[in-house]
Amino acid sequence: MKRVMEMHETLAFFGAFNPPTVAHIRLAEFAMREAGAQNVLFVPSKSGYIRDSQQKDFAFQDEDRLAMLDKIAKTRPWMQKTDWEIRQESQPRTYHTLCALRDGGVSASLLMGSDKLKELENGWRFVPEICREFGIVCLARGEDNCRQTIQSSPFLQNLSPFIQVLETPDEFRGISSTAVRKLLLRKPVPEEELSRMVPEEILPLLIHAANKGGSL
């Protein structure tokens, strides 16, 4: 697998971050270091999209997820966030967001998990443009064999010079926003278990939200 042709100093990390977990943060930092980037830009999606299109069981409000990312970023100079997608009338395509960031002076490669790799051929639009104009850094998770996925798809094979695959540590397996939300629904909230899944900066906020019924 060839390295991304033209690596940008920023990795754009798209997602719900509903809420952010230690896996999000540590894997973002791992990817930045391994890919030779300087920072990671977190790009949270709209809460309406999370509820209606992704059909998540619960979605924190846009301002709450932005506030959590801000708190986490205060002690991490490499971590940035943008509310560009949240400010749009409807959820934009990833390519359009990357273009808007570039127009604003931030050229970024796309950081994504391997669970999205299989979706690129049939579930995404503007994939060749994303690859050739920005490049993709793919975090291989769990049992996903990214190289096999690419080799079995002529579409992805053709784009492989623009995709960099990183084998990620196993320590974050089982940590997800879904798992965190399930813990927040338990009464009383299992604080010790929760503390292993979310950054310490937002732990009090989440416990407070759980006790209030979802609002920070």
C-alpha positions as a printed NumPy array, in Angstrom:
array([[  0.   ,   0.   ,   0.   ],
       [  1.492,   3.333,  -0.99 ],
       [  1.568,   6.284,   1.354],
       [ -0.932,   9.062,   0.721],
       [  0.445,  10.997,  -2.256],
       [  0.372,  14.434,  -0.683],
       [ -0.169,  14.365,   3.049],
       [ -1.617,  17.544,   4.503],
       [ -0.565,  18.799,   7.922],
       [ -4.175,  18.484,   9.133],
       [ -6.327,  15.359,   9.417],
       [-10.09 ,  16.014,   9.293],
       [-11.879,  13.613,  11.639],
       [-15.607,  13.447,  10.814],
       [-18.152,  11.877,  13.146],
       [-21.002,  12.236,  15.584],
       [-18.794,  12.384,  18.717],
       [-21.959,  11.563,  20.618],
       [-20.204,  11.847,  23.041],
       [-16.43 ,  11.957,  22.408],
       [-14.599,   8.961,  23.887],
       [-11.007,   8.217,  24.861],
       [-10.841,   6.083,  21.713],
       [-11.698,   9.078,  19.522],
       [ -9.007,  11.198,  21.156],
       [ -6.189,   8.699,  21.439],
       [ -6.731,   7.212,  17.985],
       [ -6.794,  10.7  ,  16.489],
       [ -3.472,  11.479,  18.154],
       [ -2.076,   8.101,  17.063],
       [ -3.112,   8.746,  13.449],
       [ -1.632,  12.231,  13.503],
       [  1.7  ,  10.925,  14.728],
       [  1.844,   7.938,  12.366],
       [  0.753,   9.944,   9.323],
       [  3.175,  12.772,  10.029],
       [  0.453,  15.409,  10.417],
       [  0.55 ,  18.377,  12.784],
       [ -3.021,  18.493,  14.065],
       [ -6.443,  16.865,  13.9  ],
       [ -9.587,  18.828,  13.111],
       [-12.738,  17.287,  14.619],
       [-15.792,  17.8  ,  12.388],
       [-18.98 ,  16.907,  14.288],
       [-22.114,  16.221,  12.254],
       [-25.523,  17.757,  12.877],
       [-27.586,  16.32 ,  15.738],
       [-30.626,  16.075,  13.446],
       [-28.638,  13.88 ,  11.067],
       [-27.502,  11.689,  13.953],
       [-31.08 ,  11.15 ,  15.11 ],
       [-32.939,  10.961,  11.799],
       [-30.482,   9.427,   9.32 ],
       [-28.149,   7.434,  11.553],
       [-31.038,   6.642,  13.897],
       [-28.957,   6.714,  17.056],
       [-30.77 ,   6.042,  20.316],
       [-29.867,   9.472,  21.639],
       [-28.086,  12.563,  20.313],
       [-26.531,  15.267,  22.442],
       [-27.359,  18.751,  21.204],
       [-24.932,  20.388,  18.775],
       [-23.772,  22.964,  21.324],
       [-23.206,  20.246,  23.937],
       [-20.957,  18.167,  21.693],
       [-19.023,  21.283,  20.655],
       [-18.59 ,  22.232,  24.318],
       [-17.262,  18.771,  25.149],
       [-14.744,  18.917,  22.29 ],
       [-13.664,  22.382,  23.447],
       [-13.028,  21.131,  26.986],
       [-10.976,  18.192,  25.744],
       [ -8.982,  20.377,  23.341],
       [ -7.872,  22.826,  26.045],
       [ -5.068,  20.506,  27.165],
       [ -4.281,  19.183,  23.681],
       [ -2.743,  21.834,  21.381],
       [ -2.898,  19.471,  18.411],
       [ -6.678,  19.13 ,  18.656],
       [ -9.017,  21.517,  16.848],
       [-12.722,  21.535,  16.016],
       [-15.026,  23.199,  13.523],
       [-18.783,  23.752,  13.618],
       [-18.988,  24.194,   9.823],
       [-21.241,  21.169,   9.223],
       [-23.444,  22.009,  12.188],
       [-24.047,  25.503,  10.804],
       [-25.315,  24.211,   7.46 ],
       [-29.04 ,  23.909,   6.764],
       [-28.714,  20.187,   6.024],
       [-25.971,  17.634,   6.561],
       [-23.353,  18.229,   3.826],
       [-21.366,  15.647,   1.905],
       [-17.87 ,  14.982,   3.226],
       [-16.319,  16.189,  -0.026],
       [-18.182,  19.498,   0.161],
       [-16.996,  20.018,   3.73 ],
       [-13.388,  19.295,   2.791],
       [-13.681,  21.78 ,  -0.088],
       [-15.163,  24.423,   2.233],
       [-12.342,  23.894,   4.72 ],
       [ -9.806,  24.243,   1.921],
       [-11.481,  27.436,   0.717],
       [-11.116,  28.711,   4.279],
       [ -7.404,  27.978,   4.31 ],
       [ -7.36 ,  24.47 ,   5.864],
       [ -6.307,  21.698,   3.484],
       [ -6.899,  18.419,   5.276],
       [ -6.702,  14.708,   4.574],
       [ -9.712,  12.639,   5.596],
       [ -9.287,  10.502,   8.723],
       [-11.732,   7.61 ,   8.891],
       [-12.242,   4.246,  10.551],
       [-12.043,   0.995,   8.623],
       [-15.762,   0.436,   9.152],
       [-16.295,   3.149,   6.522],
       [-13.852,   1.688,   3.997],
       [-16.342,  -0.888,   2.673],
       [-18.942,   1.858,   2.241],
       [-16.828,   4.006,  -0.062],
       [-17.648,   2.195,  -3.296],
       [-21.446,   2.21 ,  -3.011],
       [-22.411,   4.362,  -0.041],
       [-20.436,   7.56 ,  -0.603],
       [-20.292,  10.207,  -3.309],
       [-17.238,  12.008,  -4.71 ],
       [-14.853,   9.317,  -3.453],
       [-12.297,   9.686,  -6.313],
       [-12.291,  13.447,  -5.736],
       [-11.744,  12.99 ,  -1.991],
       [ -8.871,  10.592,  -2.602],
       [ -7.077,  12.559,  -5.298],
       [ -7.595,  16.042,  -3.868],
       [ -7.212,  15.317,  -0.148],
       [ -6.142,  11.717,   0.53 ],
       [ -7.486,   9.296,   3.121],
       [ -5.914,   7.98 ,   6.307],
       [ -7.765,   4.831,   7.373],
       [ -7.615,   3.446,  10.928],
       [ -7.82 ,  -0.351,  10.781],
       [-10.056,  -1.445,  13.658],
       [-10.582,  -4.829,  15.229],
       [-10.636,  -7.693,  12.775],
       [-10.991,  -5.489,   9.684],
       [ -8.482,  -6.411,   6.99 ],
       [ -8.238,  -3.147,   5.079],
       [ -5.672,  -4.359,   2.594],
       [ -7.826,  -7.324,   1.66 ],
       [-10.845,  -5.03 ,   1.337],
       [ -8.929,  -2.799,  -1.049],
       [ -7.442,  -5.64 ,  -3.062],
       [-10.848,  -7.259,  -3.567],
       [-12.331,  -4.08 ,  -5.027],
       [-11.121,  -2.757,  -8.417],
       [-12.666,   0.594,  -7.459],
       [-10.556,   0.855,  -4.283],
       [ -7.489,  -0.648,  -5.962],
       [ -7.49 ,   2.218,  -8.415],
       [ -7.542,   4.689,  -5.537],
       [ -5.102,   2.841,  -3.263],
       [ -2.168,   5.245,  -3.893],
       [ -4.235,   7.869,  -2.087],
       [ -5.209,   5.698,   0.914],
       [ -2.891,   5.17 ,   3.876],
       [ -3.845,   2.318,   6.214],
       [ -2.752,   2.441,   9.866],
       [ -2.943,  -0.629,  12.088],
       [ -4.368,   0.584,  15.389],
       [ -3.728,  -0.691,  18.937],
       [ -6.209,  -3.205,  20.363],
       [ -6.574,  -1.404,  23.695],
       [ -9.564,   0.637,  22.511],
       [-11.696,  -2.298,  21.432],
       [-15.077,  -2.127,  23.114],
       [-14.923,   1.629,  23.704],
       [-17.557,   3.476,  21.711],
       [-20.046,   6.319,  22.005],
       [-22.825,   3.721,  21.92 ],
       [-21.339,   1.935,  24.948],
       [-21.013,   5.261,  26.779],
       [-24.644,   6.176,  26.114],
       [-25.764,   2.812,  27.501],
       [-23.82 ,   3.488,  30.699],
       [-25.4  ,   6.924,  31.002],
       [-28.857,   5.313,  30.986],
       [-28.067,   3.108,  33.974],
       [-29.163,   4.22 ,  37.447],
       [-27.026,   4.926,  39.282],
       [-24.488,   5.827,  36.608],
       [-21.44 ,   3.503,  36.914],
       [-18.879,   6.296,  37.225],
       [-15.785,   4.09 ,  37.45 ],
       [-16.703,   2.179,  34.3  ],
       [-17.58 ,   5.426,  32.532],
       [-14.235,   6.985,  33.496],
       [-12.409,   4.345,  31.451],
       [-14.319,   5.321,  28.306],
       [-14.458,   9.123,  28.267],
       [-11.812,  11.831,  28.723],
       [-11.653,  13.06 ,  32.314],
       [-12.429,  16.621,  31.202],
       [-16.001,  15.73 ,  30.261],
       [-16.777,  13.034,  32.831],
       [-18.53 ,  15.448,  35.261],
       [-20.552,  16.924,  32.382],
       [-21.797,  13.515,  31.298],
       [-22.719,  12.418,  34.811],
       [-24.56 ,  15.708,  35.286],
       [-26.361,  15.189,  31.963],
       [-27.384,  11.665,  32.933],
       [-28.804,  12.871,  36.227],
       [-30.722,  15.677,  34.472],
       [-32.064,  13.463,  31.728],
       [-29.736,  14.308,  28.826],
       [-29.   ,  18.05 ,  28.911],
       [-25.603,  19.394,  29.88 ]])
